[in-house]
């Protein structure tokens, strides 16, 4: 399952109103660690995409949502369930760690 790109305009509908848990990758083009984790995030979507929605948001193009959720460093990953942030992770992770974090933070996904 491919990682969808979302925007300030589509965030509420795509993430807050989603019926399943959603993992959001807040990233920027200039961020080296963001580029490093991109392939891992794609792999997470391939492995877990049937249980969780996997999306990414470029904070330079969509500053309102990043500000709304207090994103201060990159990459920042957030898990949303029922319209609420249930977990946040700042910094790069490999796919194995992403899966572990997701299962720890959103048990319904495990």
C-alpha beads as a LAMMPS data file, in Angstrom:
LAMMPS data file: protein, C-alpha beads

110 atoms
109 bonds

1 atom types
1 bond types

-500.0 500.0 xlo xhi
-500.0 500.0 ylo yhi
-500.0 500.0 zlo zhi

Masses

1 110.0

Atoms # bond

1 1 1 0.000 0.000 0.000
2 1 1 1.452 3.355 -1.013
3 1 1 2.103 6.211 1.372
4 1 1 -0.332 9.040 0.636
5 1 1 0.748 12.675 0.754
6 1 1 -1.660 14.892 2.628
7 1 1 -2.039 18.658 3.010
8 1 1 -3.387 21.199 5.479
9 1 1 -6.639 21.101 3.495
10 1 1 -7.028 17.320 3.532
11 1 1 -5.628 16.593 7.027
12 1 1 -8.892 16.588 8.991
13 1 1 -10.671 14.315 6.499
14 1 1 -7.718 11.982 5.890
15 1 1 -6.397 11.706 9.457
16 1 1 -8.791 12.947 12.130
17 1 1 -11.878 11.406 10.540
18 1 1 -10.200 8.105 9.612
19 1 1 -11.820 4.933 10.890
20 1 1 -8.450 3.235 11.467
21 1 1 -5.272 4.374 13.238
22 1 1 -3.172 6.723 11.109
23 1 1 0.616 7.166 11.188
24 1 1 1.735 10.591 9.954
25 1 1 5.321 11.368 8.927
26 1 1 5.957 15.111 9.221
27 1 1 8.971 15.797 6.982
28 1 1 10.721 18.401 4.810
29 1 1 12.682 18.238 1.560
30 1 1 15.823 19.704 3.166
31 1 1 15.839 17.213 6.080
32 1 1 18.518 14.527 5.665
33 1 1 17.120 12.104 8.280
34 1 1 13.673 12.489 6.656
35 1 1 15.103 11.239 3.373
36 1 1 16.853 8.360 5.175
37 1 1 13.612 7.088 6.733
38 1 1 11.500 7.506 3.612
39 1 1 12.206 3.977 2.330
40 1 1 11.538 2.540 5.807
41 1 1 8.233 4.419 5.973
42 1 1 7.253 3.044 2.540
43 1 1 8.133 -0.467 3.777
44 1 1 5.973 0.107 6.867
45 1 1 3.061 0.990 4.588
46 1 1 3.625 -2.193 2.574
47 1 1 3.730 -4.372 5.695
48 1 1 1.061 -2.744 7.876
49 1 1 -1.084 -0.861 5.338
50 1 1 -4.032 -3.184 5.770
51 1 1 -4.237 -2.352 9.504
52 1 1 -3.156 1.284 9.622
53 1 1 -3.283 4.261 7.287
54 1 1 0.213 5.579 6.480
55 1 1 0.558 9.191 5.292
56 1 1 3.187 11.893 5.065
57 1 1 3.032 15.664 5.220
58 1 1 5.621 18.138 3.951
59 1 1 5.720 20.801 6.671
60 1 1 7.181 23.477 4.377
61 1 1 4.160 23.182 2.077
62 1 1 1.715 22.688 4.992
63 1 1 2.867 24.763 7.982
64 1 1 -0.564 25.138 9.600
65 1 1 -0.989 21.488 10.584
66 1 1 2.611 21.145 11.789
67 1 1 2.102 24.198 14.008
68 1 1 -1.262 22.942 15.223
69 1 1 0.325 19.730 16.514
70 1 1 3.545 21.282 17.831
71 1 1 5.977 19.725 15.372
72 1 1 9.348 21.228 16.319
73 1 1 11.856 18.730 14.938
74 1 1 12.084 16.409 11.960
75 1 1 11.207 13.788 11.209
76 1 1 8.279 13.620 13.611
77 1 1 5.958 10.635 13.515
78 1 1 2.521 10.749 15.131
79 1 1 -0.139 8.111 15.567
80 1 1 -3.730 9.357 15.479
81 1 1 -6.672 7.280 16.689
82 1 1 -10.246 8.531 16.845
83 1 1 -9.114 12.047 15.981
84 1 1 -6.521 12.243 18.782
85 1 1 -2.730 12.006 18.907
86 1 1 -1.950 8.838 20.845
87 1 1 1.830 8.683 20.320
88 1 1 4.669 10.845 19.030
89 1 1 8.214 9.912 18.054
90 1 1 10.871 12.472 17.149
91 1 1 13.783 11.298 15.027
92 1 1 14.681 8.650 12.500
93 1 1 13.746 4.988 12.907
94 1 1 14.288 1.942 10.752
95 1 1 11.308 -0.143 9.627
96 1 1 11.708 -2.722 12.404
97 1 1 11.621 -0.009 15.064
98 1 1 8.657 1.698 13.339
99 1 1 6.675 -1.553 13.479
100 1 1 7.593 -2.080 17.153
101 1 1 6.643 1.518 18.026
102 1 1 3.369 1.207 16.147
103 1 1 2.437 -2.044 17.894
104 1 1 3.405 -0.611 21.309
105 1 1 1.513 2.623 20.735
106 1 1 -1.545 1.299 18.915
107 1 1 -2.264 -2.206 20.241
108 1 1 -5.273 -2.550 17.953
109 1 1 -2.807 -2.656 15.044
110 1 1 -0.839 -5.614 16.436

Bonds

1 1 1 2
2 1 2 3
3 1 3 4
4 1 4 5
5 1 5 6
6 1 6 7
7 1 7 8
8 1 8 9
9 1 9 10
10 1 10 11
11 1 11 12
12 1 12 13
13 1 13 14
14 1 14 15
15 1 15 16
16 1 16 17
17 1 17 18
18 1 18 19
19 1 19 20
20 1 20 21
21 1 21 22
22 1 22 23
23 1 23 24
24 1 24 25
25 1 25 26
26 1 26 27
27 1 27 28
28 1 28 29
29 1 29 30
30 1 30 31
31 1 31 32
32 1 32 33
33 1 33 34
34 1 34 35
35 1 35 36
36 1 36 37
37 1 37 38
38 1 38 39
39 1 39 40
40 1 40 41
41 1 41 42
42 1 42 43
43 1 43 44
44 1 44 45
45 1 45 46
46 1 46 47
47 1 47 48
48 1 48 49
49 1 49 50
50 1 50 51
51 1 51 52
52 1 52 53
53 1 53 54
54 1 54 55
55 1 55 56
56 1 56 57
57 1 57 58
58 1 58 59
59 1 59 60
60 1 60 61
61 1 61 62
62 1 62 63
63 1 63 64
64 1 64 65
65 1 65 66
66 1 66 67
67 1 67 68
68 1 68 69
69 1 69 70
70 1 70 71
71 1 71 72
72 1 72 73
73 1 73 74
74 1 74 75
75 1 75 76
76 1 76 77
77 1 77 78
78 1 78 79
79 1 79 80
80 1 80 81
81 1 81 82
82 1 82 83
83 1 83 84
84 1 84 85
85 1 85 86
86 1 86 87
87 1 87 88
88 1 88 89
89 1 89 90
90 1 90 91
91 1 91 92
92 1 92 93
93 1 93 94
94 1 94 95
95 1 95 96
96 1 96 97
97 1 97 98
98 1 98 99
99 1 99 100
100 1 100 101
101 1 101 102
102 1 102 103
103 1 103 104
104 1 104 105
105 1 105 106
106 1 106 107
107 1 107 108
108 1 108 109
109 1 109 110
